[in-house]
Amino acid sequence: MYTQNSIVLSIGTNIGDRLSNLQKAIDLIHNQVGTVIKISSVYQYPAWGFQSDPFYNCAILIHNKISAQETISRVLDIENTIGRVRQDTKQYIARVIDIDIISFNESCYNLPNLVIPHPFMQDRKFVLEPMLDLNLTWKHPVLNKDVTQLLNQCQDNSQKELVAQLVAPLNKYDFSSINFLAIEGNIGAGKTTLSSKISQDFNAKLILEGFADNPFLPKFYQDADRYAFSLEMSFLADRYSQLSDDLAQLDLFKEFVVADYYVHKSLIFAQITLEQDEFRLYKQIFDIMYKETPQPDIYLFLYQNTDRLLENIQKRGRSYESEITANYLDSVTKGYLNYIKTIPATKILAIDISDLDFVANQNHYIYILDKIQEKISLNKKTLL
């Protein structure tokens, strides 16, 4: 199961256009560090520990899949971009932007340039009060207290003033206007990772194909001729059972459904692996089982070139996939491309991700989200 880091950042500024500074920092974080999931209100606090103009402060919750060290490195780059000049002094000074990592999951770090949780968070209302707005279930891993408990014990007497609510980057996406997003691609294209990431970021119900438990899959890769029909029939039954159950059960607490496969992949793979007479029988059964299966509002196809697919397959190290050949992957890609031609233009979105890494590079992930939103917006205009 793909899991993301859950990180809280505290952002402050007391030089220049303070609201603009905060908004610029949040937009850069969203595009370079991690998906900004929640933003607190902006509050004004007196300068803490020195005499200066008051600060505007807020807290944000982000998701990413990079290390804490890489996260702080990118945060420091953003501070430099906005114009912060760090001075060799231990005294507090006014600053155009200050971004601190307050928590990183419920982990602890004690590095020369990174201490997590932030060692002074429990003593500062300008950290705790905005953090309270995020409605987290997080507990301090050392003090074993949640944010409310830390705030109740805080000795800081600073008084806040509510200033504004900033624009959340995710507000531009209208994904909840669709019911069902299916993400497809060849073996190793990254469809499960992307589906999981979107599900966690947008509060979507996630449907993942349960291929790992299929007892015929390792056998098929060892002896394709013998186990092809058994494999494809077992997949057919599993996919039918899973989609029938999961798509029929509404989840009132989720915005939409995202799946890392759609049922038609059964025909794509079966046409490659089965003999002609076996495939005719298979398709008859398929048509009976799936004639009433809900259709996705958007069918997102992730194209990766074969070399990248082979690299990804090797990286994930599944022993039963070690014998997959380039020719087999080429056949699967051809099957998908032929299928795409049969889908109405309003439903299909194909993206070449051969040069993208949407896990390590946040801007690549944002690029894909923007493409999905463009498709949603275009379809809405078409309906008007």
C-alpha positions in Angstrom: 0.0 0.0 0.0 1.3 3.4 -1.0 1.6 5.7 2.0 2.6 9.4 2.1 4.3 11.5 4.7 2.0 13.8 6.7 3.9 16.9 7.5 3.0 20.2 9.3 4.8 23.4 8.4 4.6 26.6 10.3 5.1 29.8 8.2 5.7 33.3 9.4 6.6 36.7 8.0 6.9 40.3 9.3 8.5 42.2 6.4 6.8 43.6 3.3 3.5 42.4 2.0 2.9 39.7 4.6 -0.2 38.1 3.1 1.5 37.9 -0.3 4.6 36.4 1.3 2.6 33.6 2.9 0.6 32.9 -0.3 3.8 32.8 -2.4 5.4 30.4 0.1 2.3 28.1 0.1 2.2 28.0 -3.7 5.9 27.2 -4.0 5.6 24.5 -1.3 2.7 23.0 -3.2 4.6 22.9 -6.4 8.0 21.9 -5.1 7.7 20.1 -1.7 4.4 18.4 -1.3 0.7 18.7 -1.8 -0.8 21.3 0.4 -3.9 19.6 2.0 -5.0 22.0 4.6 -4.3 25.7 5.5 -5.0 27.3 8.8 -6.4 30.8 9.1 -3.8 33.6 9.1 -3.2 35.2 12.5 -1.1 38.2 13.6 1.1 37.7 16.6 3.6 40.0 18.3 7.3 39.3 17.5 8.4 36.4 19.8 11.6 36.9 21.7 12.6 40.3 20.3 11.2 43.7 19.5 10.0 44.1 15.9 6.9 44.5 13.8 4.2 41.8 14.4 4.2 38.6 12.4 1.6 37.0 10.2 1.6 33.2 10.9 -0.2 30.2 9.6 0.2 26.4 9.6 -0.2 24.0 6.7 -0.5 20.2 6.3 1.3 18.7 3.3 1.7 15.2 1.8 4.8 14.0 0.1 6.9 10.9 -0.4 10.4 12.3 0.0 12.7 12.1 3.0 12.7 14.7 5.9 16.2 15.8 4.8 15.1 16.4 1.2 12.0 18.2 2.5 14.0 20.6 4.6 16.4 21.2 1.7 13.6 22.2 -0.6 12.0 24.4 2.1 15.3 26.3 2.6 15.4 26.8 -1.2 12.0 28.3 -1.1 13.0 30.7 1.7 15.9 31.8 -0.5 13.6 32.2 -3.5 11.3 34.5 -1.5 14.3 36.6 -0.3 15.2 35.4 3.1 18.9 36.1 3.9 20.1 34.0 6.8 22.6 35.7 9.1 25.2 34.1 11.3 23.6 35.1 14.6 21.6 33.3 17.3 19.5 36.3 17.9 15.9 36.5 16.6 15.6 39.0 13.7 12.8 40.2 11.4 12.4 38.1 8.3 10.5 38.1 5.0 9.7 34.4 5.4 10.3 31.7 8.0 9.2 28.1 7.3 9.7 25.5 10.0 9.0 21.8 9.9 6.9 21.2 13.0 6.1 17.5 12.6 7.0 14.7 10.1 4.5 11.9 10.6 5.0 11.0 14.3 8.8 10.6 13.8 11.7 12.1 15.6 14.8 13.5 14.0 17.9 15.0 15.7 20.2 16.2 12.9 22.5 19.2 12.7 20.0 21.1 10.5 16.8 19.4 11.5 15.1 18.6 14.8 11.6 17.1 14.6 9.3 17.7 16.3 10.3 21.3 16.5 11.9 21.6 19.9 10.0 24.8 20.9 6.6 24.1 19.4 5.0 23.4 22.7 6.1 26.8 24.0 4.7 29.0 21.2 1.1 29.9 20.6 1.9 31.1 17.1 2.7 27.5 16.2 0.1 25.7 18.3 -3.0 27.8 17.6 -2.8 27.8 13.8 -1.9 24.1 14.0 -5.1 23.5 15.9 -7.1 24.7 12.9 -5.8 21.7 10.9 -7.9 19.3 13.0 -5.1 16.7 13.2 -5.1 13.4 15.0 -1.3 13.8 15.5 0.3 13.3 18.9 3.7 14.6 20.0 5.9 11.4 19.8 7.9 12.5 22.9 5.5 14.3 25.1 2.6 12.0 24.1 0.1 15.0 23.9 -2.1 16.2 21.1 -2.2 19.8 20.0 -5.1 20.8 22.2 -3.3 19.4 25.3 0.0 21.1 24.3 -1.9 24.4 23.9 -3.7 24.1 27.3 -0.3 23.7 29.0 1.5 26.4 27.0 2.8 29.3 29.1 3.0 31.8 26.2 0.6 34.7 26.8 0.7 36.1 23.3 -2.6 37.3 21.9 -3.6 36.6 18.4 -5.6 38.6 15.9 -7.4 36.9 13.0 -6.3 38.3 9.7 -7.4 36.3 6.7 -7.9 32.9 5.1 -5.5 32.2 2.2 -6.4 30.4 -1.0 -5.8 26.7 -0.8 -4.0 25.3 -4.0 -6.4 22.3 -4.1 -9.4 24.6 -4.5 -8.6 24.9 -8.2 -9.4 21.2 -8.7 -13.0 20.1 -9.2 -12.4 16.4 -8.9 -15.5 15.9 -6.8 -17.7 16.8 -9.8 -16.9 13.3 -11.2 -18.0 10.0 -9.7 -15.4 7.6 -11.0 -11.8 8.1 -12.2 -10.0 5.0 -13.6 -6.2 5.2 -14.0 -4.7 2.6 -16.3 -1.4 1.8 -17.9 1.0 -1.0 -18.7 2.8 -3.1 -16.0 5.1 -0.7 -14.1 3.5 2.5 -15.4 2.8 3.8 -11.9 -1.0 3.5 -11.9 -1.3 2.2 -8.4 1.0 4.8 -7.0 -0.9 7.6 -8.7 -4.3 6.3 -7.7 -3.2 6.0 -4.1 -1.7 9.5 -4.1 -4.8 11.1 -5.6 -7.0 9.2 -3.2 -5.1 10.4 -0.1 -4.8 14.0 -1.3 -8.5 14.4 -2.4 -10.3 12.1 0.0 -11.4 9.7 -2.7 -12.5 6.1 -2.2 -9.7 3.9 -3.5 -10.1 0.7 -5.4 -6.9 -1.3 -6.0 -6.6 -4.4 -8.1 -5.8 -7.4 -5.9 -3.4 -9.0 -8.3 -0.7 -9.8 -5.7 -2.9 -12.6 -4.1 -3.6 -14.3 -7.4 -2.1 -17.8 -7.1 -1.9 -18.2 -10.9 0.2 -15.1 -11.6 3.6 -16.6 -10.6 2.7 -19.8 -12.4 1.8 -17.9 -15.5 5.1 -16.1 -15.8 6.8 -19.5 -15.5 4.6 -21.4 -18.0 2.4 -19.0 -19.9 0.9 -21.6 -22.2 -0.3 -23.8 -19.4 -1.7 -21.2 -17.1 -2.9 -18.4 -19.3 -6.6 -19.4 -19.4 -6.7 -20.1 -15.6 -5.0 -16.8 -14.9 -7.3 -14.7 -17.1 -10.5 -16.4 -15.8 -9.4 -15.8 -12.2 -8.7 -12.2 -12.9 -12.1 -11.9 -14.6 -13.8 -13.3 -11.5 -11.8 -11.2 -9.1 -12.3 -7.9 -10.9 -16.0 -8.6 -11.3 -16.4 -9.3 -7.6 -14.4 -6.3 -6.5 -15.9 -3.7 -8.8 -19.4 -5.0 -8.2 -19.0 -4.6 -4.5 -16.9 -1.4 -4.3 -18.7 0.6 -6.9 -22.1 -0.4 -5.5 -21.3 0.7 -2.0 -21.5 4.5 -1.7 -19.2 6.1 0.8 -20.8 9.3 2.1 -17.5 10.5 3.6 -15.5 10.2 0.3 -15.7 12.7 -2.6 -15.4 10.3 -5.5 -14.0 6.9 -6.6 -10.5 6.4 -8.0 -9.3 3.0 -9.2 -6.0 1.7 -10.5 -7.7 -0.4 -13.2 -10.8 -0.7 -15.3 -12.5 -3.9 -16.3 -11.6 -3.7 -20.0 -7.9 -4.5 -19.2 -9.1 -8.1 -18.9 -9.8 -8.2 -22.6 -6.5 -6.5 -23.4 -4.4 -9.0 -21.6 -6.5 -12.0 -22.5 -6.2 -11.2 -26.2 -2.5 -11.4 -25.8 -2.2 -14.5 -23.7 -5.0 -16.7 -24.9 -5.4 -18.8 -28.0 -8.1 -17.6 -30.5 -10.8 -20.1 -29.5 -10.1 -19.6 -25.8 -10.4 -15.8 -26.3 -13.8 -16.2 -28.0 -15.1 -18.1 -25.0 -13.5 -15.7 -22.6 -15.1 -12.7 -24.3 -18.5 -14.3 -24.2 -18.2 -14.6 -20.5 -16.8 -11.1 -20.2 -19.7 -9.5 -22.1 -22.2 -11.3 -19.8 -20.5 -10.3 -16.6 -19.6 -6.7 -17.4 -22.5 -5.4 -19.4 -23.9 -3.4 -16.5 -20.5 -2.3 -14.9 -20.4 1.4 -14.2 -18.3 3.4 -16.7 -15.6 5.8 -15.5 -16.2 9.5 -16.1 -12.5 9.8 -17.0 -10.2 7.0 -18.2 -6.7 8.2 -17.6 -4.1 6.2 -19.5 -0.5 6.6 -18.3 1.9 5.9 -21.2 5.5 4.9 -20.4 8.0 3.8 -23.0 9.1 0.2 -22.7 12.6 1.0 -21.3 11.1 2.9 -18.4 8.6 0.1 -17.8 11.4 -2.4 -17.5 13.3 -0.2 -15.1 10.3 0.3 -12.9 9.6 -3.5 -12.9 13.1 -4.2 -11.8 13.0 -1.6 -9.1 10.0 -3.0 -7.4 11.7 -6.4 -7.3 8.8 -8.8 -7.7 10.4 -12.2 -8.5 7.5 -13.4 -10.6 7.8 -10.3 -12.9 11.5 -10.9 -13.5 10.9 -12.7 -16.8 8.7 -10.1 -18.4 10.0 -9.2 -21.8 10.1 -6.0 -23.8 8.0 -7.7 -26.5 5.3 -8.6 -24.1 5.1 -5.1 -22.8 5.0 -3.7 -26.3 2.0 -6.0 -27.0 0.2 -4.8 -23.9 0.9 -1.1 -24.8 -0.5 -1.8 -28.3 -3.6 -3.4 -26.8 -4.2 -0.3 -24.7 -3.7 2.1 -27.5 -6.2 0.2 -29.7 -8.7 0.2 -26.8 -8.3 4.0 -26.3 -9.5 4.6 -29.9 -12.8 3.0 -29.0 -13.4 5.4 -26.0 -15.4 8.6 -26.5 -13.1 11.6 -26.6 -14.8 13.2 -23.6 -13.8 10.2 -21.4 -10.2 9.5 -22.4 -7.1 11.3 -21.2 -3.8 9.9 -22.2 -0.6 11.4 -20.7 3.0 10.4 -21.7 4.8 10.1 -18.4 8.0 8.6 -19.8 10.0 11.6 -18.7 8.0 12.3 -15.5 8.6 11.1 -11.9 5.4 12.2 -10.0 6.7 10.7 -6.7 10.1 12.4 -6.5 9.1 15.6 -8.4 6.1 17.4 -7.0 5.7 19.6 -10.1 5.3 16.5 -12.2 2.5 15.4 -10.0 0.9 18.8 -10.2 1.2 18.6 -14.0 -0.9 15.5 -14.1 -3.5 17.0 -11.7 -3.7 20.0 -14.0 -4.3 17.8 -17.0 -7.1 16.0 -15.2 -8.7 19.3 -14.3 -8.4 20.6 -17.8 -10.3 17.5 -19.0 -13.0 18.1 -16.4 -13.4 21.7 -17.3 -13.5 20.9 -21.1 -16.2 18.3 -20.6 -18.3 20.8 -18.6 -18.0 23.3 -21.4 -19.0 20.7 -23.9 -22.2 20.0 -21.9 -23.2 23.6 -21.9 
